Amino acid sequence: MENEVQNNKLRILCLHGFRTSGAILQKLVEKWTEPLLQKLDLVFMDGPYLARGKSALEGIFEPPFYEWFQSDEEYKEFYNFEECVAKVEEFMVTHGPFDGVLGFSQGAMLTATIPGMQREVVALMKVPKVNFVIIASGAKFGSPRFGIPKLASASFSTPITTPSLHLIGEMDIIKEEGIGLLESFVDPVVIHHPDGHTIPSLDDTSLEVFCDFIARSALTPSTSNEFVILASPFR
């Protein structure tokens, strides 16, 4: 019976923020209400690289801290992005299949590129296409503020039809980038909250929007057997 209940949950890969960890993101997500969390099977992955500098959360959470990829100081050139995506794909093969992906901050930028990379058949081809993405404090590669990795260069070339839920904070330092990202998705669902660059608590209205998105995502036909091609050219 326990396995049957678990199988009815949406399995979601969760990608943490810059110089944090899967365990930290899990702690932040735990502020959501139990009725919502009971609908989700959340799997938290650590970024593939140890933090190369000080984490903003040192002294608040215990290390180690991780990064998904690196960049120059202007955020125009990115390094180890292809290797990062390959690590994510490897994790998804081992621990999936996943219905969707949730990302926060740096993890949200990565998450936002996944549907486009799968559509363009350039990455994540050993795993099913994701049915939805949840983007918290996200931003768009290729915006005026950020460059774009070569592997993701066509991710936003056409509007993304994959259902998306965006959590945007009124006090977030990248609020405008998060709003700009909405233009790249068809019919994005948006939750505005009063907090800053964080995973927010959900008031009654936001919780209703979130639960409605999850309910509609659960009705999306599973792509667990749908693969783009058999092997990635980057392996």
Backbone torsions as a table, in degrees:
resi	resn	phi	psi	omega
1	MET	NA	-40.7	179.5
2	GLU	-61.2	-42.5	178.9
3	ASN	-64.5	-35.9	-179.8
4	GLU	-66.1	-40.6	177.5
5	VAL	-64.0	-43.6	179.8
6	GLN	-61.5	-38.9	-178.1
7	ASN	-67.8	-20.8	179.2
8	ASN	-83.0	-9.3	179.1
9	LYS	-83.0	152.9	173.3
10	LEU	-78.8	125.5	-179.0
11	ARG	-90.2	121.0	-171.7
12	ILE	-126.3	127.7	173.0
13	LEU	-82.0	130.4	-175.6
14	CYS	-114.4	126.2	-175.9
15	LEU	-114.6	119.2	-172.3
16	HIS	-75.8	178.5	-179.3
17	GLY	-86.4	180.0	-175.8
18	PHE	-63.3	127.3	178.4
19	ARG	53.0	43.5	171.2
20	THR	-126.3	-138.9	-179.6
21	SER	-164.7	168.4	176.1
22	GLY	-61.6	-38.5	-179.7
23	ALA	-64.3	-37.1	178.9
24	ILE	-68.5	-44.3	177.6
25	LEU	-60.9	-39.3	178.1
26	GLN	-59.4	-42.8	177.8
27	LYS	-61.6	-41.3	-179.5
28	LEU	-66.9	-39.0	-178.7
29	VAL	-70.9	-25.7	-177.7
30	GLU	-64.7	-11.3	175.9
31	LYS	-73.5	-15.3	176.0
32	TRP	-68.5	156.0	-175.0
33	THR	-69.7	150.9	-178.3
34	GLU	-60.5	-40.3	178.1
35	PRO	-57.2	-34.0	176.2
36	LEU	-74.5	-47.8	-177.2
37	LEU	-61.8	-29.8	179.7
38	GLN	-67.5	-18.1	179.2
39	LYS	-85.7	-9.0	-169.5
40	LEU	-121.3	140.9	171.1
41	ASP	-109.2	94.2	-173.2
42	LEU	-92.2	129.4	-180.0
43	VAL	-120.5	121.6	-173.3
44	PHE	-104.1	125.9	-179.7
45	MET	-109.1	144.8	171.6
46	ASP	-88.7	142.6	174.1
47	GLY	-58.1	156.2	-173.8
48	PRO	-77.7	-9.3	-175.4
49	TYR	-124.8	134.1	172.4
50	LEU	-63.7	144.9	-179.1
51	ALA	-56.0	133.6	-178.9
52	ARG	-95.4	11.0	178.8
53	GLY	-161.1	-174.5	-176.8
54	LYS	-70.5	135.9	174.9
55	SER	-85.7	142.2	176.2
56	ALA	-66.2	-13.8	-176.7
57	LEU	-103.8	7.5	175.7
58	GLU	-60.8	135.6	-177.3
59	GLY	89.7	-16.4	176.4
60	ILE	-102.7	-45.1	176.0
61	PHE	-122.0	156.6	179.8
62	GLU	-79.8	142.2	171.7
63	PRO	-69.6	171.8	9.8
64	PRO	-80.7	159.4	176.8
65	PHE	-117.6	150.1	-172.1
66	TYR	-131.2	160.9	173.0
67	GLU	-124.9	153.2	175.6
68	TRP	-86.3	-39.3	179.7
69	PHE	-158.8	173.8	-179.3
70	GLN	-121.0	168.5	179.6
71	SER	-150.1	170.3	171.1
72	ASP	-76.3	177.8	-175.2
73	GLU	-67.2	-23.8	-178.9
74	GLU	-92.3	-0.7	-178.7
75	TYR	59.6	32.8	179.5
76	LYS	-102.3	-30.7	178.7
77	GLU	-115.6	136.0	-177.5
78	PHE	-120.7	145.6	-176.0
79	TYR	-125.5	147.0	177.1
80	ASN	65.5	20.0	-179.4
81	PHE	-69.8	-44.8	179.7
82	GLU	-61.3	-41.7	179.2
83	GLU	-64.6	-38.2	177.7
84	CYS	-61.7	-47.9	-179.4
85	VAL	-61.8	-38.7	177.5
86	ALA	-62.8	-38.4	178.0
87	LYS	-67.2	-39.4	177.0
88	VAL	-63.3	-43.7	178.6
89	GLU	-61.1	-43.9	178.9
90	GLU	-60.0	-41.9	178.8
91	PHE	-64.8	-41.0	-179.5
92	MET	-66.6	-36.4	176.4
93	VAL	-63.6	-42.8	-175.7
94	THR	-75.1	-39.7	-170.8
95	HIS	-109.3	-4.6	-177.3
96	GLY	-87.6	-164.9	7.0
97	PRO	-77.4	156.9	178.9
98	PHE	-112.7	141.2	175.8
99	ASP	-76.9	-38.6	-177.1
100	GLY	-153.6	179.5	179.9
101	VAL	-130.0	136.5	174.6
102	LEU	-115.3	131.3	179.0
103	GLY	-133.0	146.4	176.4
104	PHE	-122.0	131.7	173.8
105	SER	58.0	-118.9	178.3
106	GLN	-59.1	-38.1	176.0
107	GLY	-64.8	-29.1	177.8
108	ALA	-72.7	-36.9	176.4
109	MET	-62.5	-41.7	176.7
110	LEU	-64.4	-45.1	-179.4
111	THR	-58.1	-41.7	-177.0
112	ALA	-63.1	-25.5	-178.9
113	THR	-83.9	-16.9	-170.7
114	ILE	-61.4	-49.7	179.8
115	PRO	-58.6	-39.7	-179.4
116	GLY	-68.5	-39.6	178.0
117	MET	-65.2	-37.8	176.9
118	GLN	-69.1	-39.8	178.5
119	ARG	-62.2	-40.2	-178.4
120	GLU	-82.4	-2.2	177.9
121	VAL	56.9	49.4	178.2
122	VAL	-117.9	-12.6	-177.8
123	ALA	-163.2	164.5	177.5
124	LEU	54.7	44.1	-176.1
125	MET	-94.7	-4.9	176.3
126	LYS	-91.8	-0.7	-177.3
127	VAL	-126.1	159.3	178.4
128	PRO	-62.5	153.1	172.4
129	LYS	-62.5	138.3	179.5
130	VAL	-71.6	144.3	-179.1
131	ASN	-84.2	-23.1	-178.8
132	PHE	-164.3	163.6	173.9
133	VAL	-132.8	147.9	174.9
134	ILE	-121.4	121.6	-169.9
135	ILE	-120.9	113.1	180.0
136	ALA	-111.5	124.4	-177.4
137	SER	53.6	51.2	-177.0
138	GLY	-93.5	172.7	176.5
139	ALA	-154.2	167.0	-173.8
140	LYS	-107.0	124.4	166.1
141	PHE	-59.7	139.1	178.7
142	GLY	88.7	4.0	174.8
143	SER	-79.4	171.5	178.2
144	PRO	-56.0	-27.7	-176.9
145	ARG	-86.5	-28.7	-172.7
146	PHE	-124.6	142.7	168.7
147	GLY	-74.9	-169.2	-179.6
148	ILE	-142.3	131.9	177.4
149	PRO	-63.6	149.2	-178.1
150	LYS	-57.1	-41.5	-177.1
151	LEU	-61.6	-30.0	-177.8
152	ALA	-101.4	13.1	-170.6
153	SER	-61.1	-26.4	-179.9
154	ALA	-107.7	9.1	-175.9
155	SER	-59.7	-33.3	-177.4
156	PHE	-112.4	21.6	-177.8
157	SER	-67.6	-28.8	172.9
158	THR	-134.3	155.7	-178.0
159	PRO	-57.5	140.5	-178.2
160	ILE	-87.0	123.3	-177.4
161	THR	-89.1	-11.3	177.8
162	THR	-60.3	128.8	179.0
163	PRO	-55.1	139.7	-176.6
164	SER	-139.2	141.9	174.2
165	LEU	-118.8	126.8	-175.0
166	HIS	-118.6	126.7	176.2
167	LEU	-104.9	114.8	-173.2
168	ILE	-122.5	123.6	-178.9
169	GLY	-91.2	136.6	179.3
170	GLU	-63.3	-28.2	-178.2
171	MET	-105.0	11.1	-178.0
172	ASP	-70.3	137.4	-180.0
173	ILE	-67.8	-19.4	176.9
174	ILE	-116.6	32.3	179.6
175	LYS	-55.1	-47.3	-176.5
176	GLU	-64.4	-36.2	177.0
177	GLU	-66.4	-38.0	177.4
178	GLY	-64.4	-38.4	177.0
179	ILE	-67.7	-40.3	178.8
180	GLY	-63.0	-32.7	179.5
181	LEU	-63.2	-28.5	-177.5
182	LEU	-58.0	-31.2	-177.0
183	GLU	-65.9	-17.6	-178.0
184	SER	-87.7	-5.5	-178.8
185	PHE	-115.8	144.3	175.9
186	VAL	-83.6	123.6	177.6
187	ASP	52.5	54.1	177.7
188	PRO	-67.1	144.9	173.9
189	VAL	-96.8	132.3	-172.6
190	VAL	-124.6	133.5	169.6
191	ILE	-114.6	115.5	174.0
192	HIS	-93.1	134.8	179.5
193	HIS	-132.8	160.8	-173.4
194	PRO	-82.5	-3.2	-173.1
195	ASP	-85.6	-175.4	-179.7
196	GLY	-99.5	-136.4	-175.1
197	HIS	-83.9	82.1	-174.6
198	THR	-160.9	171.3	168.0
199	ILE	-82.4	118.7	-173.2
200	PRO	-85.1	158.1	162.8
201	SER	-70.4	161.1	-176.6
202	LEU	-116.1	122.4	174.1
203	ASP	-78.0	-179.8	-174.2
204	ASP	-59.7	-40.6	-179.0
205	THR	-67.7	-46.5	179.6
206	SER	-63.4	-39.4	179.3
207	LEU	-62.5	-39.4	178.7
208	GLU	-64.4	-42.1	178.4
209	VAL	-63.9	-44.1	-179.3
210	PHE	-62.5	-48.5	-177.3
211	CYS	-65.0	-35.4	177.4
212	ASP	-65.6	-41.2	177.3
213	PHE	-62.1	-43.0	179.6
214	ILE	-64.9	-41.5	-179.7
215	ALA	-62.8	-42.4	179.5
216	ARG	-70.3	-33.6	177.5
217	SER	-66.9	-33.6	179.3
218	ALA	-67.6	-22.3	179.3
219	LEU	-87.6	-9.9	178.9
220	THR	-67.8	129.6	179.3
221	PRO	-54.2	134.6	-178.3
222	SER	-66.0	141.7	175.6
223	THR	-108.7	25.7	-174.1
224	SER	-60.9	-20.9	178.6
225	ASN	-110.8	8.5	-177.5
226	GLU	-100.2	113.4	178.8
227	PHE	-117.4	151.5	-178.4
228	VAL	-74.0	-59.6	169.8
229	ILE	-143.8	178.2	-170.5
230	LEU	-79.9	-27.6	-174.5
231	ALA	-145.9	154.4	-179.5
232	SER	-92.0	137.9	178.6
233	PRO	-71.4	-9.1	-178.4
234	PHE	-91.2	1.7	178.9
235	ARG	-99.9	NA	NA
